[in-house]
């Protein structure tokens, strides 16, 4: 049987599972947990949408789109995590596609994100999807995607 992937806005009841996915990935890379990872399901002014990917109705990934802190025409992408057991089957691509639709609906001209070089799978997804590296500082990489 083929797994069915869907993407929707997150719900309050998704928060514990999304938090567990994010923390398990960060922990697997021996990184300290960022308190921002614990903010699933809590509305905040800059948030545009928090998306969840589901495989057979179970949450397996997430991405968050917010207003860019310094550019009113751009969105800021964060918390893009896919459960390692569900990588390579299109979950990340499905989340990315819905992220782009949300960014267009919000009227953004561009998207920006920051990631760490250890997240090789995420970097491969971004680069395959047309994101361009803006800069690298230590283990941090910044990427931008023009939408217009």
C-alpha positions as CSV (number, residue, x, y, z in Angstrom):
1,X,0.0,0.0,0.0
2,X,1.3,3.5,-0.9
3,X,1.5,6.1,1.8
4,X,-0.7,9.1,1.3
5,X,1.0,12.4,1.9
6,X,-1.1,15.5,2.7
7,X,-0.2,18.9,4.0
8,X,-2.4,21.2,6.1
9,X,-2.2,24.0,8.6
10,X,-1.2,22.6,12.0
11,X,-3.7,22.3,14.8
12,X,-3.1,22.6,18.5
13,X,-3.2,18.8,18.9
14,X,-0.3,18.5,16.5
15,X,2.1,20.5,18.7
16,X,3.4,17.6,20.9
17,X,4.2,15.4,17.9
18,X,5.8,18.2,15.9
19,X,7.8,19.2,18.9
20,X,9.0,15.6,19.3
21,X,10.0,15.4,15.6
22,X,12.0,18.6,15.8
23,X,13.7,17.7,19.1
24,X,14.6,14.2,17.9
25,X,16.3,15.6,14.8
26,X,18.2,18.3,16.7
27,X,19.3,15.8,19.3
28,X,20.4,13.3,16.6
29,X,22.8,16.0,15.4
30,X,24.0,16.7,18.9
31,X,22.7,20.2,18.9
32,X,21.3,22.0,21.9
33,X,17.5,22.3,21.7
34,X,16.4,25.8,20.7
35,X,13.4,27.1,22.8
36,X,11.8,28.2,19.6
37,X,11.3,24.6,18.7
38,X,8.9,24.4,21.6
39,X,6.6,27.0,20.2
40,X,4.4,24.8,18.0
41,X,0.7,25.6,18.1
42,X,1.0,28.9,19.8
43,X,-0.2,31.9,17.7
44,X,2.1,34.9,17.4
45,X,1.9,38.1,15.4
46,X,4.6,37.4,12.8
47,X,3.3,33.9,12.0
48,X,1.8,33.4,8.6
49,X,1.3,29.7,8.7
50,X,2.6,26.6,10.5
51,X,2.3,23.6,8.2
52,X,2.2,19.9,9.0
53,X,2.8,17.0,6.6
54,X,0.8,13.8,7.3
55,X,1.4,10.3,6.0
56,X,-1.7,8.3,6.4
57,X,-3.0,11.0,8.7
58,X,-0.1,10.9,11.1
59,X,2.2,14.0,11.5
60,X,5.6,13.4,10.0
61,X,7.0,16.8,9.1
62,X,6.6,20.5,9.6
63,X,7.6,23.9,8.3
64,X,6.8,27.4,9.5
65,X,6.3,30.6,7.5
66,X,6.6,34.0,9.2
67,X,6.9,37.6,8.2
68,X,10.6,38.4,7.7
69,X,11.9,40.4,10.6
70,X,13.6,43.0,8.4
71,X,11.8,42.9,5.0
72,X,8.0,43.4,4.8
73,X,8.0,41.9,1.3
74,X,9.6,38.7,2.3
75,X,8.8,35.6,4.4
76,X,11.0,33.8,6.9
77,X,11.1,30.0,6.8
78,X,11.9,28.0,9.9
79,X,11.4,24.7,11.6
80,X,11.5,22.7,8.4
81,X,11.7,19.1,9.8
82,X,10.8,15.7,8.3
83,X,10.9,12.6,10.5
84,X,13.9,10.6,9.3
85,X,11.7,7.5,8.9
86,X,9.7,9.4,6.2
87,X,12.5,11.0,4.2
88,X,12.9,10.2,0.6
89,X,9.2,9.7,-0.1
90,X,8.2,13.2,-1.0
91,X,7.2,14.6,2.4
92,X,9.8,17.5,2.2
93,X,8.8,18.3,-1.4
94,X,5.1,18.3,-0.4
95,X,5.8,20.7,2.5
96,X,7.9,22.9,0.2
97,X,5.2,23.1,-2.4
98,X,2.5,24.1,0.1
99,X,5.0,26.6,1.7
100,X,5.3,28.3,-1.7
101,X,1.6,28.5,-2.2
102,X,1.3,30.1,1.3
103,X,4.0,32.5,0.5
104,X,2.3,33.5,-2.8
105,X,-1.0,34.0,-0.9
106,X,0.7,36.2,1.6
107,X,2.1,38.3,-1.3
108,X,5.8,37.7,-0.5
109,X,8.4,38.5,-3.2
110,X,11.0,36.3,-1.6
111,X,11.7,33.8,1.1
112,X,14.7,33.5,3.3
113,X,15.9,30.9,5.8
114,X,18.9,30.0,7.9
115,X,20.2,26.5,8.4
116,X,23.2,24.7,9.7
117,X,25.7,22.9,7.4
118,X,25.0,19.6,9.4
119,X,21.5,19.5,7.9
120,X,22.7,18.1,4.6
121,X,19.4,16.6,3.6
122,X,17.6,19.9,4.1
123,X,20.3,21.8,2.1
124,X,20.0,19.3,-0.7
125,X,16.2,19.9,-0.8
126,X,16.6,23.7,-0.8
127,X,19.3,23.7,-3.5
128,X,17.3,21.3,-5.7
129,X,14.2,23.6,-5.3
130,X,16.2,26.7,-6.5
131,X,17.2,28.3,-3.3
132,X,20.4,30.3,-3.6
133,X,23.0,30.5,-0.9
134,X,23.2,34.1,0.4
135,X,26.1,33.6,2.8
136,X,27.9,31.2,5.1
137,X,29.1,32.2,8.5
138,X,30.7,29.4,10.5
139,X,28.3,26.5,10.4
140,X,25.3,28.7,9.5
141,X,24.1,29.1,5.9
142,X,21.6,31.6,4.7
143,X,19.4,30.9,1.6
144,X,17.0,33.0,-0.4
145,X,14.4,32.1,-2.9
146,X,12.9,34.8,-5.2
147,X,9.2,34.3,-5.9
148,X,8.7,36.9,-8.6
